[in-house]
Structures are given as structure tokens and as C-alpha cells.
Amino acid sequence: MTARPRYFIPDWDDLVDPGYDFLTDTAHGRGWDQERYAHELLDQPPYDGILVSKVVEEKSKKRRERLRRLGVHGALRVAPAFPVIGDCGAFGYIEEKIPPYGSAEIIDYYTACGFDFGVSVDHLIPSADFPDRDLRYRITQENAQEFLTLHRKLAPPFTPVGAVQGWDADSYASLASRMAGMGYEMLALGGLVRASTETILEITSAVRKAVGNDIRLHLFGVARVPMLEDLIRLGVWSVDSASALRRAWMGSTDNYHTRDADYCAIRIPEPGRRGPMKHLEGDALRRAQGLEQMSLAKIRGYDRGAVPLGELLAVLGDYETIYNEGGKSRMTHYERTLRDMPWKHCACAICRKAGVEVAIFRGNNRNRRRGFHNTWVLFEQFRDL
Ligand SMILES: [Zn+2]
């Protein structure tokens, strides 16, 4: 067991406008037709496959219809051979007493949309002392049995994957062992997203011991670089996570990743549009807009070598007192980003094309591009193994 785990990205409708004009902040086109996925903008897809959760798809009627009409590969605009896993997205119904989907319905959905792998209908167990712990454990097991029985009867072309839930190493291992006994050749462990690395390895190791070496294992929501060597040792077949992507705009100071360090993106928000400056008007708005435009001009000048770092930092510092009033200053983080200029050393197609704009924290087209870059960096680390 020496192969590296395959990296899947969960689909959350992550698209950007390929023709976006950064200088004037104008969109070239909007929506699925006009916008592009990370795998369409980078030289190669920055992942081995995609995970599509039913609850996420169902958030929009348009997406649901597109998925049915074009199939999942058509809707994601990937080649028919590109691996796509379908699951229900148990996090989306964690509050419900029982899952909102039945096995027959979900098999029909995986088949109609052309998924390569389909995961049985599971129910998350939030903690060991959760009141419905045993009920959810039983539901997960019964659904796995029903799913496999129906799969044998209907023989759809996708590979059935048994979803395993639990609350400690023993409960995961015991259910995994029963599912392997049912005849599953691939199992996916859920509920690990918030667990410590130590706990994840303990659970995965117990499961591996219980099911033997021939069963493929997928870990939901877990793609942590420091863990990769251990995952190889445990023969983990695949993992998924969108956290590198999402840190680009959800992280406080770790928005732009490189192999060696994480950097803080430079906030240059749009006054009067959203956030703390949404309600600015009159002179206050004009002053903020002045600092915003000066920040953009100076950072581009700095990138070209025409503006000294001190001059840029002075403007960014003035602007920060407005948009981050009372908050913790990020100026020391900004200085580090600007000194190292990580976008100048990145070989990804996003940084090559957008340059310093990728390091600016401002709107979907910069922030999500930075997320695509982060995903690319993460995948490079997978590929190095
Ligand atoms: Zn890059």
C-alpha cells in the first residue's frame, strides 16, 4: 500500500469570470454559462476528482435541473472519465430526526446523473453522548444494507460506497467490518471533519485493521498535508476537502497558501458596497473611496517596482483604520505578504495571469481565484508523494 490518496474537491458551485477586468472591476459574464471552474482555468485539474453532495445541488433549482439534463460530468464540464463521487451530504440534514432520502430514490439519482461512485444514505453522529446516537448508527447500517441489496438487484453502473459513521474507533471499526461483510468493496468514513489528526488516524487505523487491506477507504472532509504520509501507510484510497479553497476568503490571516508558508491577503474592500463600510456616505464615503483607489494604485505600482513598500504600507494602514475600525490590525501580516510577493513565484495559471490581483482580498473574482491557487498548491503536495 504505497499509492498516495486521491484528492477530491467538494463542489460548492465555485466559479469565476474568466474575462473579469481587475482594473475597472467589471464582469465579462455571470452565471454557469459564462463563468469557469478551477479545472477549466488551470493547466490541469487541481484535483483527482469531484464530490457532489445532493443537499448542495438542491439549493438551486437551476443546478438540480442542469445536473439531470447534462449528467454530472456535463454539469461540471469534466471529461466523462473524470471520477465523480455522489453522496447525500449528511451535514445538510444533521438536525433532522431521520435522513430525508431513501435508498431507492438515491440510487435512481446517482444512476440518472451518471455518477462514478455513489455513497449510501448515512446520518451524522455529532458526539458520543448525542441522544440519538444509537438510532443514527442503526439507520446508517440499515441504509447501507438496503443500498447494497438494491444495487445488486438494479445493477446500475456506479460503484457502491458504504458510508460509515461512529463516535470512537471501536464503533467505526465495528460498523465498517459489518459493511465489508455485506460485500462493500469501498467504504467512506464520515463525521471526521472536526476531529483532531490523532483521532482521525486512530479511527482510520482501527477501521483498516477491521476490514483488511483490500477495501478502498475514503475519508470525508479530511485533506491535511501533515497527515498524508500516515494516510498512505493506512492505504487510504481517497480524501476530500474544500478547506484550502475556502481559507482564501474565510481565513483571518492565512488566505494565500504556498508550500512553505501561508500569507495574509491584502484587504482593499469596496466602500459603500458591503461589510463595515456599507453605510458610509458623504465625506466619509469619499474619503474611504479615495483611500481605496490609492491602495489599488499603490499596490499595483509596488508590484511593478515603481512604489516603495513604505509608501504602500502607509496608505494601506490609513485605509485599515476605516474598514477595520476597532479590529485587530493585519499590517504586520500585510508587510510579510508584500515583502515576499508570493504571487511572483507561483507557477499556477491563476497567478501567472492575474498576478498581484490574486493577493488582494476583494470580491469573488479575486478571492475565489486565490482559492483555486490554494487548491493547486495543495494538489501539488499530493502529487509530490
Ligand atoms: Zn498560484
Boltz pocket constraint, residues with backbone or C-beta under 6 A from the ligand:
constraints:
  - pocket:
      binder: B
      contacts: [[A, 346], [A, 347], [A, 348], [A, 349], [A, 350], [A, 351], [A, 352], [A, 373]]
      max_distance: 6.0
